[in-house]
Amino acid sequence: MCIRDRYMGNTCIHKKMPKEISDIKRFLQLTKLDEVKEKAAGGESKKPASVSQHKKVLYIKKTKKITKFKLRGRRYLYTFKCQDQTKAQKVLQSLPSNLTRVELGKQQKKAATKKKK
């Protein structure tokens, strides 16, 4: 919490900002981080069920040159950019199976434009 926010009672905006990850290993660690915490705690946590049941969502956006992986965590939005298509496929294969994946692309844009007409 910022010093000025203590007195005003506001939440910090800069703590919610997205972060770009440049290391593949670090990004994969972040995808598996909650699983490790739950196993270390013995499956039980002192937090309410709504907080501990938070699921991470991975948004995948493919373009001609770059594949972007956006991981929505509890606090941050982590972004990993991969320019090599073979590396992007390897990252997709090494992700945990229980992670919710959403593919963003041209199909959603076309559907949105049809609805407007």
NUVOLO-950535 format. One record per atom (N, C-alpha, C): x, y, z; atom name; residue in three letters. Coordinates in nm, 2 decimals, decimal comma. Atoms other than C-alpha are relative to their C-alpha. Last residue first. Example, Ala and Ser with C-alpha at 12.3 -4.5 7.8 and 13.67 -1.06 7.14 Angstrom:
2
lumke c1->-0,09 | c2->-0,11 | c3->0,00 | site->N | code->SER
lumke c1->1,37 | c2->-0,11 | c3->0,71 | site->CA | code->SER
lumke c1->-0,08 | c2->0,11 | c3->0,08 | site->C | code->SER
lumke c1->0,09 | c2->-0,12 | c3->0,00 | site->N | code->ALA
lumke c1->1,23 | c2->-0,45 | c3->0,78 | site->CA | code->ALA
lumke c1->0,09 | c2->0,12 | c3->0,00 | site->C | code->ALA
//
This chain:
117
lumke c1->0,07 | c2->-0,03 | c3->0,12 | site->N | code->LYS
lumke c1->-2,47 | c2->-0,49 | c3->-3,85 | site->CA | code->LYS
lumke c1->-0,14 | c2->-0,03 | c3->0,02 | site->C | code->LYS
lumke c1->0,03 | c2->-0,14 | c3->0,01 | site->N | code->LYS
lumke c1->-2,32 | c2->-0,48 | c3->-3,50 | site->CA | code->LYS
lumke c1->-0,08 | c2->0,04 | c3->-0,12 | site->C | code->LYS
lumke c1->0,10 | c2->-0,04 | c3->-0,10 | site->N | code->LYS
lumke c1->-2,35 | c2->-0,85 | c3->-3,45 | site->CA | code->LYS
lumke c1->-0,04 | c2->0,14 | c3->-0,01 | site->C | code->LYS
lumke c1->0,13 | c2->0,05 | c3->0,05 | site->N | code->LYS
lumke c1->-2,16 | c2->-0,93 | c3->-3,77 | site->CA | code->LYS
lumke c1->-0,11 | c2->0,04 | c3->0,09 | site->C | code->LYS
lumke c1->0,04 | c2->-0,09 | c3->0,10 | site->N | code->THR
lumke c1->-1,87 | c2->-0,71 | c3->-3,65 | site->CA | code->THR
lumke c1->-0,13 | c2->-0,04 | c3->-0,06 | site->C | code->THR
lumke c1->0,04 | c2->-0,13 | c3->-0,07 | site->N | code->ALA
lumke c1->-1,84 | c2->-0,90 | c3->-3,32 | site->CA | code->ALA
lumke c1->-0,05 | c2->0,10 | c3->-0,11 | site->C | code->ALA
lumke c1->0,13 | c2->0,02 | c3->-0,07 | site->N | code->ALA
lumke c1->-1,84 | c2->-1,24 | c3->-3,50 | site->CA | code->ALA
lumke c1->-0,05 | c2->0,13 | c3->0,06 | site->C | code->ALA
lumke c1->0,10 | c2->0,01 | c3->0,11 | site->N | code->LYS
lumke c1->-1,56 | c2->-1,13 | c3->-3,73 | site->CA | code->LYS
lumke c1->-0,14 | c2->-0,01 | c3->0,06 | site->C | code->LYS
lumke c1->0,02 | c2->-0,13 | c3->0,06 | site->N | code->LYS
lumke c1->-1,35 | c2->-1,01 | c3->-3,43 | site->CA | code->LYS
lumke c1->-0,11 | c2->0,00 | c3->-0,11 | site->C | code->LYS
lumke c1->0,08 | c2->-0,08 | c3->-0,09 | site->N | code->GLN
lumke c1->-1,41 | c2->-1,34 | c3->-3,25 | site->CA | code->GLN
lumke c1->-0,02 | c2->0,14 | c3->-0,05 | site->C | code->GLN
lumke c1->0,13 | c2->0,05 | c3->0,00 | site->N | code->GLN
lumke c1->-1,29 | c2->-1,54 | c3->-3,54 | site->CA | code->GLN
lumke c1->-0,09 | c2->0,08 | c3->0,09 | site->C | code->GLN
lumke c1->0,08 | c2->-0,07 | c3->0,10 | site->N | code->LYS
lumke c1->-0,98 | c2->-1,33 | c3->-3,60 | site->CA | code->LYS
lumke c1->-0,15 | c2->-0,04 | c3->0,01 | site->C | code->LYS
lumke c1->-0,05 | c2->-0,01 | c3->0,14 | site->N | code->GLY
lumke c1->-0,81 | c2->-1,44 | c3->-3,28 | site->CA | code->GLY
lumke c1->-0,10 | c2->0,07 | c3->-0,09 | site->C | code->GLY
lumke c1->0,05 | c2->-0,13 | c3->0,06 | site->N | code->LEU
lumke c1->-0,82 | c2->-1,50 | c3->-2,91 | site->CA | code->LEU
lumke c1->0,05 | c2->0,00 | c3->-0,15 | site->C | code->LEU
lumke c1->-0,07 | c2->-0,04 | c3->0,11 | site->N | code->GLU
lumke c1->-0,78 | c2->-1,86 | c3->-2,78 | site->CA | code->GLU
lumke c1->-0,07 | c2->0,12 | c3->-0,06 | site->C | code->GLU
lumke c1->0,09 | c2->-0,07 | c3->0,09 | site->N | code->VAL
lumke c1->-0,90 | c2->-1,91 | c3->-2,43 | site->CA | code->VAL
lumke c1->0,09 | c2->0,05 | c3->-0,11 | site->C | code->VAL
lumke c1->-0,06 | c2->-0,07 | c3->0,12 | site->N | code->ARG
lumke c1->-0,73 | c2->-2,17 | c3->-2,21 | site->CA | code->ARG
lumke c1->-0,10 | c2->0,06 | c3->-0,09 | site->C | code->ARG
lumke c1->0,11 | c2->-0,04 | c3->0,10 | site->N | code->THR
lumke c1->-0,83 | c2->-2,27 | c3->-1,86 | site->CA | code->THR
lumke c1->0,07 | c2->0,08 | c3->-0,11 | site->C | code->THR
lumke c1->0,00 | c2->-0,14 | c3->0,03 | site->N | code->LEU
lumke c1->-0,53 | c2->-2,44 | c3->-1,68 | site->CA | code->LEU
lumke c1->-0,11 | c2->0,03 | c3->-0,11 | site->C | code->LEU
lumke c1->0,11 | c2->-0,06 | c3->-0,07 | site->N | code->ASN
lumke c1->-0,61 | c2->-2,79 | c3->-1,56 | site->CA | code->ASN
lumke c1->-0,01 | c2->0,15 | c3->-0,02 | site->C | code->ASN
lumke c1->0,13 | c2->0,04 | c3->0,07 | site->N | code->SER
lumke c1->-0,39 | c2->-2,95 | c3->-1,83 | site->CA | code->SER
lumke c1->-0,12 | c2->0,07 | c3->0,07 | site->C | code->SER
lumke c1->0,08 | c2->0,10 | c3->-0,07 | site->N | code->PRO
lumke c1->-0,07 | c2->-2,78 | c3->-1,71 | site->CA | code->PRO
lumke c1->-0,14 | c2->-0,02 | c3->-0,07 | site->C | code->PRO
lumke c1->0,09 | c2->-0,06 | c3->-0,10 | site->N | code->LEU
lumke c1->0,13 | c2->-2,60 | c3->-1,98 | site->CA | code->LEU
lumke c1->-0,08 | c2->-0,11 | c3->0,07 | site->C | code->LEU
lumke c1->-0,05 | c2->0,01 | c3->-0,14 | site->N | code->SER
lumke c1->0,42 | c2->-2,79 | c3->-2,14 | site->CA | code->SER
lumke c1->-0,09 | c2->0,07 | c3->0,10 | site->C | code->SER
lumke c1->-0,01 | c2->0,14 | c3->-0,04 | site->N | code->GLN
lumke c1->0,25 | c2->-2,86 | c3->-2,47 | site->CA | code->GLN
lumke c1->0,04 | c2->-0,01 | c3->0,14 | site->C | code->GLN
lumke c1->0,14 | c2->0,05 | c3->-0,01 | site->N | code->LEU
lumke c1->0,15 | c2->-2,49 | c3->-2,52 | site->CA | code->LEU
lumke c1->0,00 | c2->-0,15 | c3->0,05 | site->C | code->LEU
lumke c1->0,06 | c2->-0,06 | c3->-0,12 | site->N | code->VAL
lumke c1->0,51 | c2->-2,38 | c3->-2,45 | site->CA | code->VAL
lumke c1->-0,14 | c2->-0,05 | c3->0,02 | site->C | code->VAL
lumke c1->-0,06 | c2->0,07 | c3->-0,12 | site->N | code->LYS
lumke c1->0,64 | c2->-2,63 | c3->-2,70 | site->CA | code->LYS
lumke c1->-0,05 | c2->0,05 | c3->0,13 | site->C | code->LYS
lumke c1->0,06 | c2->0,14 | c3->-0,01 | site->N | code->GLN
lumke c1->0,40 | c2->-2,50 | c3->-2,96 | site->CA | code->GLN
lumke c1->0,05 | c2->-0,07 | c3->0,12 | site->C | code->GLN
lumke c1->0,13 | c2->-0,02 | c3->-0,05 | site->N | code->ALA
lumke c1->0,52 | c2->-2,14 | c3->-2,89 | site->CA | code->ALA
lumke c1->-0,08 | c2->-0,13 | c3->0,01 | site->C | code->ALA
lumke c1->-0,01 | c2->-0,02 | c3->-0,14 | site->N | code->LYS
lumke c1->0,88 | c2->-2,25 | c3->-2,93 | site->CA | code->LYS
lumke c1->-0,14 | c2->0,02 | c3->0,06 | site->C | code->LYS
lumke c1->-0,03 | c2->0,13 | c3->-0,06 | site->N | code->THR
lumke c1->0,80 | c2->-2,39 | c3->-3,27 | site->CA | code->THR
lumke c1->0,01 | c2->0,01 | c3->0,15 | site->C | code->THR
lumke c1->0,12 | c2->0,09 | c3->-0,01 | site->N | code->GLN
lumke c1->0,63 | c2->-2,07 | c3->-3,37 | site->CA | code->GLN
lumke c1->0,02 | c2->-0,13 | c3->0,06 | site->C | code->GLN
lumke c1->-0,03 | c2->0,13 | c3->0,07 | site->N | code->ASP
lumke c1->0,93 | c2->-1,85 | c3->-3,28 | site->CA | code->ASP
lumke c1->-0,13 | c2->-0,09 | c3->0,01 | site->C | code->ASP
lumke c1->0,00 | c2->-0,03 | c3->0,14 | site->N | code->GLN
lumke c1->0,83 | c2->-1,49 | c3->-3,19 | site->CA | code->GLN
lumke c1->0,02 | c2->-0,13 | c3->-0,08 | site->C | code->GLN
lumke c1->-0,08 | c2->0,10 | c3->0,07 | site->N | code->CYS
lumke c1->0,71 | c2->-1,57 | c3->-2,84 | site->CA | code->CYS
lumke c1->0,00 | c2->0,03 | c3->-0,15 | site->C | code->CYS
lumke c1->0,00 | c2->-0,01 | c3->0,15 | site->N | code->LYS
lumke c1->0,57 | c2->-1,30 | c3->-2,62 | site->CA | code->LYS
lumke c1->0,10 | c2->-0,10 | c3->-0,05 | site->C | code->LYS
lumke c1->-0,12 | c2->0,06 | c3->0,06 | site->N | code->PHE
lumke c1->0,48 | c2->-1,37 | c3->-2,25 | site->CA | code->PHE
lumke c1->-0,01 | c2->0,00 | c3->-0,15 | site->C | code->PHE
lumke c1->0,00 | c2->0,01 | c3->0,15 | site->N | code->THR
lumke c1->0,23 | c2->-1,15 | c3->-2,07 | site->CA | code->THR
lumke c1->0,14 | c2->-0,06 | c3->-0,04 | site->C | code->THR
lumke c1->-0,13 | c2->0,02 | c3->0,05 | site->N | code->TYR
lumke c1->0,14 | c2->-1,17 | c3->-1,70 | site->CA | code->TYR
lumke c1->0,00 | c2->-0,03 | c3->-0,15 | site->C | code->TYR
lumke c1->0,01 | c2->0,06 | c3->0,13 | site->N | code->LEU
lumke c1->-0,18 | c2->-1,01 | c3->-1,58 | site->CA | code->LEU
lumke c1->0,14 | c2->-0,01 | c3->-0,05 | site->C | code->LEU
lumke c1->-0,06 | c2->-0,06 | c3->0,12 | site->N | code->TYR
lumke c1->-0,15 | c2->-0,95 | c3->-1,21 | site->CA | code->TYR
lumke c1->-0,04 | c2->-0,07 | c3->-0,13 | site->C | code->TYR
lumke c1->-0,04 | c2->-0,14 | c3->-0,02 | site->N | code->ARG
lumke c1->-0,33 | c2->-1,00 | c3->-0,88 | site->CA | code->ARG
lumke c1->0,04 | c2->0,06 | c3->-0,13 | site->C | code->ARG
lumke c1->0,09 | c2->-0,06 | c3->-0,10 | site->N | code->ARG
lumke c1->-0,52 | c2->-1,33 | c3->-0,89 | site->CA | code->ARG
lumke c1->0,03 | c2->0,15 | c3->0,01 | site->C | code->ARG
lumke c1->-0,01 | c2->0,05 | c3->-0,13 | site->N | code->GLY
lumke c1->-0,36 | c2->-1,44 | c3->-1,21 | site->CA | code->GLY
lumke c1->-0,09 | c2->0,07 | c3->0,09 | site->C | code->GLY
lumke c1->0,07 | c2->-0,08 | c3->-0,10 | site->N | code->ARG
lumke c1->-0,46 | c2->-1,38 | c3->-1,57 | site->CA | code->ARG
lumke c1->0,01 | c2->-0,07 | c3->0,14 | site->C | code->ARG
lumke c1->0,04 | c2->0,07 | c3->-0,12 | site->N | code->LEU
lumke c1->-0,19 | c2->-1,53 | c3->-1,79 | site->CA | code->LEU
lumke c1->-0,07 | c2->0,09 | c3->0,10 | site->C | code->LEU
lumke c1->0,04 | c2->-0,10 | c3->-0,11 | site->N | code->LYS
lumke c1->-0,15 | c2->-1,37 | c3->-2,13 | site->CA | code->LYS
lumke c1->-0,06 | c2->-0,09 | c3->0,11 | site->C | code->LYS
lumke c1->0,06 | c2->0,08 | c3->-0,10 | site->N | code->PHE
lumke c1->0,04 | c2->-1,58 | c3->-2,39 | site->CA | code->PHE
lumke c1->-0,03 | c2->0,10 | c3->0,12 | site->C | code->PHE
lumke c1->0,00 | c2->-0,06 | c3->-0,14 | site->N | code->LYS
lumke c1->0,12 | c2->-1,39 | c3->-2,70 | site->CA | code->LYS
lumke c1->-0,07 | c2->-0,09 | c3->0,09 | site->C | code->LYS
lumke c1->0,10 | c2->0,07 | c3->-0,08 | site->N | code->THR
lumke c1->0,23 | c2->-1,56 | c3->-3,03 | site->CA | code->THR
lumke c1->0,01 | c2->0,06 | c3->0,14 | site->C | code->THR
lumke c1->-0,01 | c2->0,01 | c3->-0,15 | site->N | code->ILE
lumke c1->0,42 | c2->-1,33 | c3->-3,26 | site->CA | code->ILE
lumke c1->-0,12 | c2->-0,08 | c3->0,05 | site->C | code->ILE
lumke c1->-0,14 | c2->0,01 | c3->-0,05 | site->N | code->LYS
lumke c1->0,49 | c2->-1,33 | c3->-3,64 | site->CA | code->LYS
lumke c1->0,01 | c2->-0,03 | c3->0,15 | site->C | code->LYS
lumke c1->-0,09 | c2->0,06 | c3->0,10 | site->N | code->LYS
lumke c1->0,16 | c2->-1,40 | c3->-3,82 | site->CA | code->LYS
lumke c1->0,14 | c2->-0,02 | c3->0,05 | site->C | code->LYS
lumke c1->0,00 | c2->-0,08 | c3->0,12 | site->N | code->THR
lumke c1->-0,06 | c2->-1,34 | c3->-3,52 | site->CA | code->THR
lumke c1->0,10 | c2->-0,07 | c3->-0,09 | site->C | code->THR
lumke c1->-0,09 | c2->0,04 | c3->0,10 | site->N | code->LYS
lumke c1->-0,17 | c2->-1,58 | c3->-3,24 | site->CA | code->LYS
lumke c1->-0,01 | c2->0,10 | c3->-0,12 | site->C | code->LYS
lumke c1->0,02 | c2->-0,08 | c3->0,12 | site->N | code->LYS
lumke c1->-0,33 | c2->-1,46 | c3->-2,92 | site->CA | code->LYS
lumke c1->0,11 | c2->-0,03 | c3->-0,10 | site->C | code->LYS
lumke c1->-0,10 | c2->0,02 | c3->0,11 | site->N | code->ILE
lumke c1->-0,35 | c2->-1,71 | c3->-2,64 | site->CA | code->ILE
lumke c1->-0,04 | c2->0,08 | c3->-0,12 | site->C | code->ILE
lumke c1->0,05 | c2->-0,05 | c3->0,13 | site->N | code->TYR
lumke c1->-0,54 | c2->-1,61 | c3->-2,32 | site->CA | code->TYR
lumke c1->0,11 | c2->-0,02 | c3->-0,10 | site->C | code->TYR
lumke c1->-0,11 | c2->-0,03 | c3->0,10 | site->N | code->LEU
lumke c1->-0,45 | c2->-1,83 | c3->-2,02 | site->CA | code->LEU
lumke c1->-0,07 | c2->0,04 | c3->-0,13 | site->C | code->LEU
lumke c1->0,05 | c2->0,01 | c3->0,13 | site->N | code->VAL
lumke c1->-0,70 | c2->-1,82 | c3->-1,72 | site->CA | code->VAL
lumke c1->0,12 | c2->0,04 | c3->-0,09 | site->C | code->VAL
lumke c1->-0,08 | c2->-0,08 | c3->0,10 | site->N | code->LYS
lumke c1->-0,59 | c2->-1,89 | c3->-1,37 | site->CA | code->LYS
lumke c1->-0,06 | c2->-0,03 | c3->-0,14 | site->C | code->LYS
lumke c1->-0,07 | c2->0,07 | c3->0,11 | site->N | code->LYS
lumke c1->-0,86 | c2->-2,03 | c3->-1,14 | site->CA | code->LYS
lumke c1->0,07 | c2->0,10 | c3->-0,09 | site->C | code->LYS
lumke c1->-0,04 | c2->-0,09 | c3->0,12 | site->N | code->HIS
lumke c1->-0,95 | c2->-1,87 | c3->-0,81 | site->CA | code->HIS
lumke c1->0,07 | c2->-0,08 | c3->-0,10 | site->C | code->HIS
lumke c1->0,05 | c2->0,06 | c3->0,12 | site->N | code->GLN
lumke c1->-1,09 | c2->-2,15 | c3->-0,58 | site->CA | code->GLN
lumke c1->0,03 | c2->0,08 | c3->-0,12 | site->C | code->GLN
lumke c1->-0,08 | c2->0,12 | c3->0,03 | site->N | code->SER
lumke c1->-0,88 | c2->-2,04 | c3->-0,28 | site->CA | code->SER
lumke c1->-0,04 | c2->-0,06 | c3->-0,13 | site->C | code->SER
lumke c1->-0,14 | c2->-0,05 | c3->0,03 | site->N | code->VAL
lumke c1->-1,04 | c2->-1,69 | c3->-0,27 | site->CA | code->VAL
lumke c1->0,08 | c2->-0,12 | c3->-0,05 | site->C | code->VAL
lumke c1->0,00 | c2->-0,07 | c3->0,12 | site->N | code->SER
lumke c1->-1,40 | c2->-1,82 | c3->-0,30 | site->CA | code->SER
lumke c1->0,14 | c2->0,05 | c3->-0,04 | site->C | code->SER
lumke c1->0,00 | c2->0,08 | c3->0,12 | site->N | code->ALA
lumke c1->-1,34 | c2->-2,09 | c3->-0,05 | site->CA | code->ALA
lumke c1->0,00 | c2->0,08 | c3->-0,13 | site->C | code->ALA
lumke c1->0,13 | c2->0,05 | c3->0,04 | site->N | code->PRO
lumke c1->-1,24 | c2->-1,85 | c3->0,23 | site->CA | code->PRO
lumke c1->0,00 | c2->-0,07 | c3->-0,13 | site->C | code->PRO
lumke c1->0,08 | c2->-0,10 | c3->0,07 | site->N | code->LYS
lumke c1->-0,88 | c2->-1,84 | c3->0,33 | site->CA | code->LYS
lumke c1->-0,14 | c2->-0,05 | c3->-0,04 | site->C | code->LYS
lumke c1->0,08 | c2->-0,08 | c3->-0,10 | site->N | code->LYS
lumke c1->-0,74 | c2->-2,06 | c3->0,60 | site->CA | code->LYS
lumke c1->-0,08 | c2->0,10 | c3->-0,07 | site->C | code->LYS
lumke c1->-0,05 | c2->-0,14 | c3->-0,02 | site->N | code->SER
lumke c1->-0,62 | c2->-2,32 | c3->0,35 | site->CA | code->SER
lumke c1->-0,10 | c2->0,07 | c3->0,09 | site->C | code->SER
lumke c1->0,09 | c2->-0,08 | c3->-0,08 | site->N | code->GLU
lumke c1->-0,65 | c2->-2,70 | c3->0,33 | site->CA | code->GLU
lumke c1->0,06 | c2->0,14 | c3->0,01 | site->C | code->GLU
lumke c1->0,13 | c2->0,00 | c3->0,06 | site->N | code->GLY
lumke c1->-0,49 | c2->-2,91 | c3->0,06 | site->CA | code->GLY
lumke c1->-0,10 | c2->0,09 | c3->0,07 | site->C | code->GLY
lumke c1->0,07 | c2->0,12 | c3->-0,03 | site->N | code->GLY
lumke c1->-0,19 | c2->-3,00 | c3->0,27 | site->CA | code->GLY
lumke c1->-0,14 | c2->0,00 | c3->-0,06 | site->C | code->GLY
lumke c1->0,08 | c2->-0,02 | c3->-0,12 | site->N | code->ALA
lumke c1->-0,05 | c2->-2,65 | c3->0,27 | site->CA | code->ALA
lumke c1->-0,09 | c2->-0,12 | c3->0,04 | site->C | code->ALA
lumke c1->-0,09 | c2->-0,02 | c3->-0,12 | site->N | code->ALA
lumke c1->0,24 | c2->-2,76 | c3->0,05 | site->CA | code->ALA
lumke c1->-0,09 | c2->0,03 | c3->0,12 | site->C | code->ALA
lumke c1->-0,06 | c2->0,13 | c3->-0,04 | site->N | code->LYS
lumke c1->0,00 | c2->-2,91 | c3->-0,21 | site->CA | code->LYS
lumke c1->0,08 | c2->0,02 | c3->0,13 | site->C | code->LYS
lumke c1->0,11 | c2->0,08 | c3->-0,06 | site->N | code->GLU
lumke c1->-0,21 | c2->-2,59 | c3->-0,23 | site->CA | code->GLU
lumke c1->0,06 | c2->-0,13 | c3->0,05 | site->C | code->GLU
lumke c1->0,05 | c2->-0,06 | c3->-0,13 | site->N | code->LYS
lumke c1->0,10 | c2->-2,37 | c3->-0,27 | site->CA | code->LYS
lumke c1->-0,10 | c2->-0,09 | c3->0,06 | site->C | code->LYS
lumke c1->-0,11 | c2->0,03 | c3->-0,09 | site->N | code->VAL
lumke c1->0,25 | c2->-2,60 | c3->-0,55 | site->CA | code->VAL
lumke c1->-0,05 | c2->0,05 | c3->0,14 | site->C | code->VAL
lumke c1->0,01 | c2->0,14 | c3->-0,03 | site->N | code->GLU
lumke c1->-0,08 | c2->-2,59 | c3->-0,75 | site->CA | code->GLU
lumke c1->0,10 | c2->-0,04 | c3->0,11 | site->C | code->GLU
lumke c1->0,11 | c2->0,03 | c3->-0,10 | site->N | code->ASP
lumke c1->-0,10 | c2->-2,22 | c3->-0,72 | site->CA | code->ASP
lumke c1->0,00 | c2->-0,14 | c3->0,04 | site->C | code->ASP
lumke c1->-0,03 | c2->-0,05 | c3->-0,14 | site->N | code->LEU
lumke c1->0,25 | c2->-2,17 | c3->-0,88 | site->CA | code->LEU
lumke c1->-0,11 | c2->-0,03 | c3->0,10 | site->C | code->LEU
lumke c1->0,02 | c2->0,11 | c3->-0,09 | site->N | code->LYS
lumke c1->0,20 | c2->-2,39 | c3->-1,19 | site->CA | code->LYS
lumke c1->0,01 | c2->0,04 | c3->0,15 | site->C | code->LYS
lumke c1->0,12 | c2->0,08 | c3->0,04 | site->N | code->THR
lumke c1->0,13 | c2->-2,12 | c3->-1,45 | site->CA | code->THR
lumke c1->-0,02 | c2->-0,11 | c3->0,10 | site->C | code->THR
lumke c1->0,12 | c2->-0,07 | c3->-0,04 | site->N | code->LEU
lumke c1->0,38 | c2->-1,89 | c3->-1,28 | site->CA | code->LEU
lumke c1->-0,13 | c2->-0,07 | c3->-0,03 | site->C | code->LEU
lumke c1->0,01 | c2->0,01 | c3->-0,14 | site->N | code->GLN
lumke c1->0,66 | c2->-2,15 | c3->-1,31 | site->CA | code->GLN
lumke c1->-0,13 | c2->0,07 | c3->0,05 | site->C | code->GLN
lumke c1->0,05 | c2->0,13 | c3->-0,03 | site->N | code->LEU
lumke c1->0,59 | c2->-2,18 | c3->-1,68 | site->CA | code->LEU
lumke c1->-0,02 | c2->-0,02 | c3->0,15 | site->C | code->LEU
lumke c1->0,14 | c2->-0,01 | c3->0,04 | site->N | code->PHE
lumke c1->0,64 | c2->-1,80 | c3->-1,72 | site->CA | code->PHE
lumke c1->-0,07 | c2->-0,14 | c3->0,04 | site->C | code->PHE
lumke c1->0,08 | c2->-0,08 | c3->-0,10 | site->N | code->ARG
lumke c1->0,96 | c2->-1,82 | c3->-1,52 | site->CA | code->ARG
lumke c1->-0,15 | c2->0,01 | c3->-0,03 | site->C | code->ARG
lumke c1->0,01 | c2->0,08 | c3->-0,12 | site->N | code->LYS
lumke c1->1,09 | c2->-2,10 | c3->-1,74 | site->CA | code->LYS
lumke c1->-0,07 | c2->0,07 | c3->0,11 | site->C | code->LYS
lumke c1->0,10 | c2->0,10 | c3->0,02 | site->N | code->ILE
lumke c1->1,01 | c2->-1,91 | c3->-2,06 | site->CA | code->ILE
lumke c1->-0,02 | c2->-0,08 | c3->0,13 | site->C | code->ILE
lumke c1->-0,06 | c2->0,14 | c3->-0,01 | site->N | code->ASP
lumke c1->1,19 | c2->-1,60 | c3->-1,96 | site->CA | code->ASP
lumke c1->-0,11 | c2->-0,10 | c3->0,00 | site->C | code->ASP
lumke c1->-0,09 | c2->0,03 | c3->0,11 | site->N | code->SER
lumke c1->1,08 | c2->-1,26 | c3->-2,09 | site->CA | code->SER
lumke c1->0,06 | c2->-0,14 | c3->0,00 | site->C | code->SER
lumke c1->-0,10 | c2->0,10 | c3->-0,04 | site->N | code->ILE
lumke c1->0,78 | c2->-1,20 | c3->-1,86 | site->CA | code->ILE
lumke c1->0,08 | c2->-0,03 | c3->-0,13 | site->C | code->ILE
lumke c1->-0,05 | c2->0,08 | c3->0,11 | site->N | code->GLU
lumke c1->0,58 | c2->-0,88 | c3->-1,91 | site->CA | code->GLU
lumke c1->0,11 | c2->-0,09 | c3->0,04 | site->C | code->GLU
lumke c1->-0,14 | c2->0,02 | c3->0,00 | site->N | code->LYS
lumke c1->0,38 | c2->-0,75 | c3->-1,62 | site->CA | code->LYS
lumke c1->0,04 | c2->-0,09 | c3->-0,12 | site->C | code->LYS
lumke c1->-0,05 | c2->0,12 | c3->0,06 | site->N | code->PRO
lumke c1->0,04 | c2->-0,60 | c3->-1,62 | site->CA | code->PRO
lumke c1->0,15 | c2->-0,01 | c3->0,01 | site->C | code->PRO
lumke c1->-0,05 | c2->-0,01 | c3->0,13 | site->N | code->MET
lumke c1->-0,06 | c2->-0,33 | c3->-1,37 | site->CA | code->MET
lumke c1->0,05 | c2->-0,13 | c3->-0,06 | site->C | code->MET
lumke c1->0,09 | c2->0,08 | c3->0,09 | site->N | code->LYS
lumke c1->-0,27 | c2->-0,41 | c3->-1,07 | site->CA | code->LYS
lumke c1->0,05 | c2->0,00 | c3->-0,14 | site->C | code->LYS
lumke c1->-0,02 | c2->0,14 | c3->-0,04 | site->N | code->LYS
lumke c1->0,00 | c2->-0,30 | c3->-0,81 | site->CA | code->LYS
lumke c1->-0,09 | c2->-0,09 | c3->-0,09 | site->C | code->LYS
lumke c1->-0,12 | c2->0,05 | c3->0,06 | site->N | code->HIS
lumke c1->0,03 | c2->0,04 | c3->-0,99 | site->CA | code->HIS
lumke c1->0,02 | c2->-0,15 | c3->0,04 | site->C | code->HIS
lumke c1->0,02 | c2->0,03 | c3->0,14 | site->N | code->ILE
lumke c1->-0,33 | c2->0,13 | c3->-0,91 | site->CA | code->ILE
lumke c1->0,12 | c2->-0,08 | c3->-0,06 | site->C | code->ILE
lumke c1->-0,11 | c2->-0,05 | c3->0,09 | site->N | code->CYS
lumke c1->-0,29 | c2->0,12 | c3->-0,53 | site->CA | code->CYS
lumke c1->-0,03 | c2->-0,05 | c3->-0,15 | site->C | code->CYS
lumke c1->-0,09 | c2->0,11 | c3->0,03 | site->N | code->THR
lumke c1->-0,61 | c2->0,08 | c3->-0,34 | site->CA | code->THR
lumke c1->0,10 | c2->0,05 | c3->-0,10 | site->C | code->THR
lumke c1->0,01 | c2->0,05 | c3->0,14 | site->N | code->ASN
lumke c1->-0,76 | c2->0,39 | c3->-0,19 | site->CA | code->ASN
lumke c1->0,09 | c2->-0,12 | c3->-0,01 | site->C | code->ASN
lumke c1->0,08 | c2->0,12 | c3->0,00 | site->N | code->GLY
lumke c1->-0,82 | c2->0,47 | c3->0,18 | site->CA | code->GLY
lumke c1->-0,02 | c2->-0,06 | c3->-0,14 | site->C | code->GLY
lumke c1->0,12 | c2->-0,02 | c3->0,08 | site->N | code->MET
lumke c1->-0,70 | c2->0,83 | c3->0,15 | site->CA | code->MET
lumke c1->-0,09 | c2->-0,12 | c3->0,00 | site->C | code->MET
lumke c1->0,08 | c2->-0,11 | c3->-0,05 | site->N | code->TYR
lumke c1->-0,45 | c2->0,82 | c3->0,44 | site->CA | code->TYR
lumke c1->-0,13 | c2->0,02 | c3->-0,08 | site->C | code->TYR
lumke c1->0,04 | c2->0,03 | c3->-0,14 | site->N | code->ARG
lumke c1->-0,31 | c2->0,48 | c3->0,37 | site->CA | code->ARG
lumke c1->-0,09 | c2->0,11 | c3->0,05 | site->C | code->ARG
lumke c1->0,12 | c2->0,08 | c3->-0,01 | site->N | code->ASP
lumke c1->-0,32 | c2->0,55 | c3->0,00 | site->CA | code->ASP
lumke c1->-0,05 | c2->-0,03 | c3->0,14 | site->C | code->ASP
lumke c1->0,11 | c2->-0,09 | c3->0,02 | site->N | code->ARG
lumke c1->-0,07 | c2->0,84 | c3->0,02 | site->CA | code->ARG
lumke c1->-0,13 | c2->-0,08 | c3->0,01 | site->C | code->ARG
lumke c1->0,02 | c2->-0,08 | c3->-0,12 | site->N | code->ILE
lumke c1->0,18 | c2->0,60 | c3->0,18 | site->CA | code->ILE
lumke c1->-0,12 | c2->0,09 | c3->-0,02 | site->C | code->ILE
lumke c1->-0,07 | c2->-0,12 | c3->0,01 | site->N | code->CYS
lumke c1->0,13 | c2->0,34 | c3->-0,09 | site->CA | code->CYS
lumke c1->-0,02 | c2->0,09 | c3->0,13 | site->C | code->CYS
lumke c1->0,08 | c2->-0,12 | c3->0,00 | site->N | code->MET
lumke c1->0,00 | c2->0,00 | c3->0,00 | site->CA | code->MET
lumke c1->0,09 | c2->0,12 | c3->0,00 | site->C | code->MET
//
